[in-house]
Amino acid sequence: MQPPPASGATRQLADVASLALEEARRQGASQCEADASLAQGLSVSVRLREVDTLEYQRDRGLGVTVYFGQRKGSASTADLAAAAVRETVEKACAIARYTAEDPYAGLVDPGALAREIPDLDLDHAWDLTPERAIELARECESAGLGVDPRITNSEGASVSSQRHTGVYGNSLGFLAGYSASSHSVSCSLVAQAGDDMQRDYWFTIARDPAELETVAAVGRTAGVRAVARLGARRLSTRKVPVAFTPDMARGLFRHFVGAISGTSQYRKSSFLLNAAGEQIFPAFLQMQERPHIRKGLASSPFDQEGAATRDRELVRDGVLSGYVLSSYSARRLGLTTTGNAGGVHNLIVSSAQGALDAAGFLKRLDTGLLVTELMGQGVNGVTGDYSRGASGFWVERGAIVYPVHEITIAGNLRPMYRHIVALGDDRDVRGGIHTGSLLLSEMTIAGE
């Protein structure tokens, strides 16, 4: 049995989860699991120096799942009092008695449970009062508005500080929890020249407030990005090399993760169905999952089922090594869990041939499109067909020459992945997928 960490909130939540597990056993459940959580935070947004929103959140909850053989029932509550916990378990048990049997239902295999809970340094307090948060948001917006006289309006600047504590336990004897924080600053500005209006934004996010970009830097970056989009043109339809900035490249890899998820595989709804062992990317591309990066935004000592998270190679020399599995999807596929109930934990994209700096990356692109924003949801996860609205910059001979907008880029993700020719060294770690800019040798652009 894993002892919960010693914080007061974690001890309280561990008591709640333990009570739920006891009650489920008392009511005859053959297996049970409980997840208790407490989240609190402060969020402020200002627009043109006026306070737009000021919110304080404090949420708590308990989710209970019980199994009667292969029948499953779940219930949840925001009331953590003992009577409410017992009633929630009772409701879950009642639901289970009416559900159909599922031969794959049940807790994770005991051998997969985390036996050690490493301290990943995920929880960092920010002594942030509402007054100070408002001051920081105003400073951020003012810095952006002062970048250029063509910045004529603001969609606002925001400052947020959130902390979450969670405890998970099950009837296999597992009980563990940890706390994590998330702090962020963002700004969105509007630039105008005549009738031409363009908006852009920037943000910073970190576990540790000391690692955030300064609020002034966030505002200035948002302002510079908005002004850079003025004078955007449309392009004629053509096939050209296409590059994606890191925040846009992340989306391409997110589609990949979705396609190799156990759920997509057992439902046979993936453009990468049964693709383990196949060459998906060029041989220089590597992907590692590293769940235990200290202060990582997607770091976790165990997944949502209590399974241990471990470093793994997901793609080696462009070849897919395996899938992203929970215990349920693993059983459906005749495999074992990979500790990914809830998703991937810090997927690192790298290049064996070396990542290019900004100048080298644009030189490799030579003449083509640099995508800085994508719009719409035109991605088919079953066929891999890809079609999205885009804006960004036209590049000629390795230099940005003018902004572009109102175009569509199209292709299919399978060949798009094979057409990756370079990775930039500007790795963005503001999320669960860490990647630099990405260059594809060719895509179709639909424009004028």
C-alpha positions in Angstrom: 0.0 0.0 0.0 1.4 3.4 -1.0 1.3 5.9 1.8 -0.1 9.3 0.6 2.2 12.3 0.8 2.0 14.3 4.1 0.2 17.5 3.0 -3.0 18.2 4.9 -5.1 18.3 1.7 -3.7 15.0 0.5 -4.3 13.3 3.9 -7.9 14.6 3.8 -8.5 13.3 0.3 -6.9 10.0 1.2 -9.4 9.6 4.0 -12.2 10.3 1.6 -11.0 7.8 -0.9 -10.4 5.2 1.8 -13.9 5.6 3.1 -15.3 5.2 -0.4 -13.3 2.0 -1.0 -14.4 0.6 2.4 -18.1 1.4 1.6 -17.9 -0.3 -1.8 -16.5 -3.4 -0.3 -19.2 -3.4 2.4 -21.8 -3.2 -0.3 -20.4 -6.2 -2.0 -18.3 -4.8 -4.9 -15.7 -7.3 -6.1 -13.4 -4.4 -7.1 -13.5 -0.7 -6.7 -11.6 2.5 -7.3 -11.9 6.1 -6.1 -10.4 9.4 -7.1 -10.7 12.4 -4.8 -9.5 15.9 -5.8 -9.3 19.5 -4.6 -8.6 22.4 -7.0 -8.3 26.1 -6.2 -7.1 29.1 -8.1 -7.3 32.7 -9.0 -7.8 34.1 -12.5 -7.8 37.8 -13.6 -8.3 39.3 -17.0 -8.1 43.0 -18.0 -9.0 44.8 -21.2 -7.8 48.3 -21.9 -6.7 48.5 -18.3 -10.2 47.8 -17.0 -10.8 44.6 -15.0 -12.8 42.3 -17.2 -13.1 39.2 -14.9 -11.8 38.3 -11.4 -12.5 34.7 -10.4 -11.6 32.6 -7.4 -12.2 28.9 -7.8 -12.3 26.2 -5.2 -13.7 22.9 -6.4 -13.6 19.5 -4.8 -14.9 16.2 -6.0 -15.0 12.4 -5.7 -15.4 9.9 -8.4 -16.2 6.2 -7.6 -16.2 3.2 -9.9 -17.3 -0.2 -8.6 -17.3 -3.6 -10.3 -19.6 -6.5 -9.6 -17.9 -9.2 -11.6 -17.8 -7.7 -15.1 -20.5 -5.2 -14.4 -19.4 -1.6 -13.9 -21.0 1.4 -12.3 -19.7 5.0 -11.7 -20.9 8.0 -9.7 -19.5 11.3 -8.6 -20.1 14.0 -6.0 -18.8 17.4 -5.0 -19.7 16.8 -1.4 -16.9 15.0 0.5 -18.9 14.6 3.8 -19.0 11.0 5.0 -22.8 10.6 4.3 -22.4 12.0 0.8 -19.5 9.6 0.1 -21.5 6.6 1.2 -24.5 7.7 -0.9 -22.3 8.1 -3.9 -21.0 4.6 -3.5 -24.5 3.3 -3.1 -25.5 5.0 -6.4 -22.5 3.5 -8.2 -23.4 0.0 -6.9 -27.0 0.4 -8.0 -25.9 1.5 -11.5 -23.5 -1.5 -11.8 -26.3 -4.0 -11.1 -28.2 -2.7 -14.2 -25.3 -2.5 -16.7 -24.3 -5.2 -19.2 -21.3 -7.4 -18.5 -18.1 -6.3 -20.2 -15.4 -9.0 -20.3 -12.7 -6.4 -20.4 -13.8 -4.3 -17.4 -11.8 -4.2 -14.2 -8.9 -2.6 -12.5 -5.4 -2.5 -13.8 -3.3 -5.6 -13.4 -1.6 -5.5 -9.9 1.8 -5.9 -11.4 1.5 -2.6 -13.3 0.8 -0.5 -10.2 3.3 2.1 -9.2 5.4 0.9 -6.3 7.4 4.1 -5.8 6.0 7.6 -6.1 8.8 9.9 -7.2 8.7 13.6 -6.2 8.5 15.4 -9.6 8.6 18.9 -8.1 5.2 19.7 -9.6 3.7 22.0 -6.9 4.9 25.6 -6.6 2.9 28.2 -4.8 2.5 31.7 -6.2 1.8 34.3 -3.5 -0.6 36.2 -5.8 -3.2 38.5 -4.4 -6.1 39.8 -6.6 -4.5 43.3 -6.5 -1.1 42.0 -7.7 -2.7 39.8 -10.4 -4.6 42.9 -11.7 -1.4 44.9 -11.7 0.5 42.2 -13.6 -2.2 41.9 -16.2 -2.3 45.6 -16.8 1.5 45.7 -17.1 1.3 42.9 -19.6 -1.3 44.6 -21.8 0.4 48.0 -21.5 3.7 46.6 -22.7 2.0 45.1 -25.8 0.0 48.3 -26.6 3.2 50.3 -26.5 5.0 48.2 -29.1 3.7 50.0 -32.1 1.2 52.8 -32.7 -0.6 50.5 -35.1 -1.7 48.4 -32.1 -5.1 50.0 -31.7 -7.1 47.5 -29.5 -6.8 44.7 -27.1 -8.7 41.5 -26.5 -7.3 41.4 -23.0 -4.4 40.1 -20.8 -4.9 37.4 -18.3 -3.0 36.1 -15.2 -3.9 32.7 -13.7 -2.7 30.6 -10.8 -4.1 27.2 -10.2 -3.2 24.3 -7.8 -4.6 20.8 -7.8 -4.3 17.9 -5.3 -5.5 14.5 -6.2 -5.6 11.1 -4.5 -6.3 7.8 -6.3 -7.0 4.5 -4.6 -8.3 1.1 -5.5 -9.2 -2.2 -3.8 -5.8 -3.7 -4.8 -4.2 -1.8 -2.0 -3.0 1.2 -4.0 -3.5 4.6 -2.4 -1.4 7.6 -3.5 -1.6 11.2 -4.3 0.3 14.4 -5.2 -0.2 18.1 -5.8 0.6 20.1 -8.9 0.4 23.8 -9.8 -0.1 25.6 -13.1 0.6 29.3 -13.5 0.1 31.3 -16.7 0.1 34.8 -18.3 -1.4 35.6 -21.8 -2.2 38.6 -23.9 -4.1 39.1 -27.2 -3.8 42.3 -29.2 -5.2 43.9 -32.4 -3.2 45.8 -34.9 -4.7 48.0 -37.6 -3.5 49.8 -40.7 -6.3 51.4 -42.7 -9.0 48.8 -43.1 -6.7 45.9 -42.4 -7.1 44.5 -38.9 -5.1 41.6 -37.5 -4.9 39.9 -34.1 -2.3 37.7 -32.5 -1.4 36.5 -29.0 1.3 35.1 -26.8 1.3 33.2 -23.5 3.6 31.6 -21.0 2.8 28.7 -18.6 4.8 26.9 -16.0 4.6 24.8 -12.8 6.9 27.3 -11.1 6.0 31.0 -11.3 9.7 31.8 -11.3 10.0 30.1 -14.7 7.3 32.2 -16.4 8.3 34.8 -19.0 8.0 38.3 -17.6 4.6 39.8 -18.1 6.1 42.6 -20.2 7.8 40.1 -22.5 4.5 38.3 -23.0 2.8 41.6 -24.0 5.6 42.7 -26.3 5.6 39.4 -28.1 1.9 39.5 -28.6 2.2 43.0 -30.0 5.1 42.2 -32.4 3.2 39.2 -33.7 0.0 41.2 -34.3 1.9 43.9 -36.2 3.8 41.4 -38.3 0.5 40.1 -39.7 -0.6 43.4 -41.2 -0.7 43.5 -45.0 -1.5 39.8 -45.3 -2.1 38.5 -48.8 -3.8 35.4 -50.3 -1.9 32.8 -52.3 -2.8 31.1 -55.5 -3.3 27.3 -55.4 0.0 25.5 -55.6 2.1 22.7 -54.1 5.0 24.0 -52.0 7.1 23.1 -49.0 5.2 23.9 -45.8 6.7 24.6 -42.3 4.9 24.7 -39.0 5.9 26.7 -35.9 6.3 24.6 -32.8 2.8 25.3 -31.4 1.3 24.3 -34.8 3.5 21.3 -35.2 2.3 20.0 -31.8 -1.1 19.5 -33.4 0.2 17.3 -36.1 1.7 15.0 -33.5 -1.4 15.2 -31.4 -3.3 13.6 -34.3 -0.6 10.9 -34.3 -1.1 10.2 -30.6 -4.8 9.9 -31.1 -4.4 7.5 -34.0 -2.2 5.1 -31.9 -4.3 5.3 -28.8 -5.8 2.0 -27.7 -9.3 3.3 -28.0 -8.8 4.2 -31.7 -7.1 0.9 -32.3 -9.7 -1.4 -30.8 -12.5 0.6 -32.4 -10.7 0.3 -35.7 -11.2 4.0 -36.2 -7.5 5.0 -36.9 -5.6 5.9 -40.0 -2.7 4.0 -38.3 -4.6 0.9 -37.6 -2.3 -2.1 -36.7 0.7 0.1 -37.6 3.1 -1.0 -34.8 6.4 -2.0 -36.4 5.8 0.1 -39.5 7.8 3.1 -40.8 5.6 6.1 -40.1 8.1 8.9 -40.1 11.5 9.4 -41.8 14.4 7.5 -40.3 15.9 10.5 -38.5 12.8 11.2 -36.4 12.6 9.9 -32.8 9.9 10.2 -30.1 10.4 9.4 -26.4 7.9 9.6 -23.6 9.4 10.9 -20.4 6.8 11.1 -17.6 9.2 12.0 -14.9 10.6 15.3 -16.1 10.8 17.6 -13.0 8.3 20.4 -13.3 7.0 19.0 -16.6 3.5 20.2 -17.5 2.5 16.6 -18.4 4.7 14.8 -15.8 3.0 12.2 -13.5 4.3 9.4 -11.2 1.4 7.2 -12.2 -1.5 7.3 -14.6 -5.2 7.6 -13.8 -5.4 3.9 -12.9 -2.4 3.9 -10.6 -0.2 2.2 -13.2 3.5 3.2 -13.1 4.6 5.7 -15.7 8.0 4.9 -17.4 10.3 6.3 -20.0 9.7 4.6 -23.3 10.6 5.0 -27.0 7.4 5.4 -28.9 9.1 6.0 -32.3 12.6 4.8 -33.1 14.2 5.7 -36.4 10.8 6.6 -37.7 9.3 3.2 -36.8 6.3 3.0 -34.4 7.2 0.9 -31.4 3.8 0.4 -29.9 0.5 2.0 -28.8 -0.7 4.3 -26.1 -2.8 2.1 -23.8 -4.9 2.0 -20.7 -5.6 -1.3 -19.0 -9.0 -1.5 -20.7 -7.8 -0.8 -24.2 -4.9 -3.1 -23.6 -7.2 -6.0 -22.7 -9.3 -5.3 -25.8 -6.1 -5.6 -27.9 -4.6 -8.6 -26.0 -1.8 -6.4 -24.8 -0.6 -4.9 -21.5 -1.1 -1.3 -20.3 1.6 1.2 -21.1 0.6 3.5 -18.2 -1.2 5.9 -20.4 -4.7 6.0 -18.9 -5.3 9.8 -19.4 -2.9 10.3 -22.2 0.8 10.7 -22.9 3.2 12.2 -20.4 5.8 14.6 -22.0 6.3 13.3 -25.6 9.7 14.5 -26.8 10.2 14.8 -30.6 13.8 14.9 -31.7 15.9 14.5 -34.8 18.9 12.1 -35.2 20.3 14.4 -37.9 20.3 17.4 -35.6 17.8 20.3 -35.2 18.2 23.5 -37.2 18.5 27.0 -35.8 16.0 29.6 -37.1 18.2 30.8 -40.0 19.1 27.3 -41.0 15.5 26.2 -40.8 14.3 29.0 -43.1 17.2 28.3 -45.5 16.2 24.7 -45.7 12.6 25.8 -46.4 13.9 28.1 -49.1 10.6 29.1 -50.8 7.3 28.0 -49.3 4.8 28.6 -46.5 5.4 29.1 -42.8 2.2 28.3 -40.9 1.7 30.2 -37.6 -2.1 29.7 -37.1 -4.5 26.9 -38.0 -8.3 27.1 -38.1 -11.2 24.6 -38.3 -11.4 20.9 -37.5 -10.9 19.4 -40.9 -9.0 16.3 -39.8 -10.4 12.8 -40.3 -8.9 10.4 -37.7 -10.1 7.4 -39.6 -8.7 8.2 -43.1 -6.0 10.7 -42.1 -7.4 13.3 -44.6 -6.2 16.7 -43.5 -7.7 20.1 -44.6 -7.5 23.2 -42.4 -7.6 27.0 -42.8 -4.2 28.6 -42.3 -2.3 31.8 -42.0 1.3 32.6 -41.6 4.2 33.9 -43.8 5.4 33.4 -47.3 9.2 32.7 -47.4 11.5 33.2 -50.4 15.1 32.2 -50.6 15.2 31.6 -46.8 13.7 35.0 -45.8 10.2 35.9 -44.7 8.8 38.3 -47.3 5.1 38.9 -46.4 2.3 37.6 -44.2 -0.5 35.4 -45.8 -4.0 34.5 -44.8 -7.3 33.0 -46.0 -5.7 29.9 -47.4 -6.3 26.2 -46.9 -3.6 23.6 -46.6 -4.5 20.0 -47.4 -3.0 16.5 -47.6 -3.2 13.2 -45.8 -1.4 12.6 -42.5 0.2 9.3 -43.6 2.3 10.9 -46.4 2.6 14.1 -44.5 4.5 12.3 -41.7 6.8 10.7 -44.3 7.4 14.1 -45.9 8.9 15.6 -42.8 12.4 16.7 -43.8 13.7 18.9 -40.9 13.1 19.8 -37.3 13.9 23.2 -35.7 15.8 23.7 -32.4 13.1 26.0 -31.1 11.5 23.3 -29.0 8.2 24.4 -27.3 7.6 22.8 -23.9 4.3 24.5 -23.1 2.3 21.3 -23.1 2.5 17.5 -23.2 4.1 17.3 -26.6 7.6 18.9 -26.9 8.6 19.7 -30.5 10.4 22.3 -32.5 9.3 23.8 -35.9 8.5 21.2 -38.5 9.2 21.2 -42.2 7.3 19.1 -44.8 8.7 18.8 -48.3 5.3 19.4 -49.9 1.6 20.1 -49.3 -1.2 21.5 -51.4 -2.2 25.1 -50.7 -5.7 26.2 -51.9 -6.1 29.9 -52.2 -7.2 32.3 -54.9 
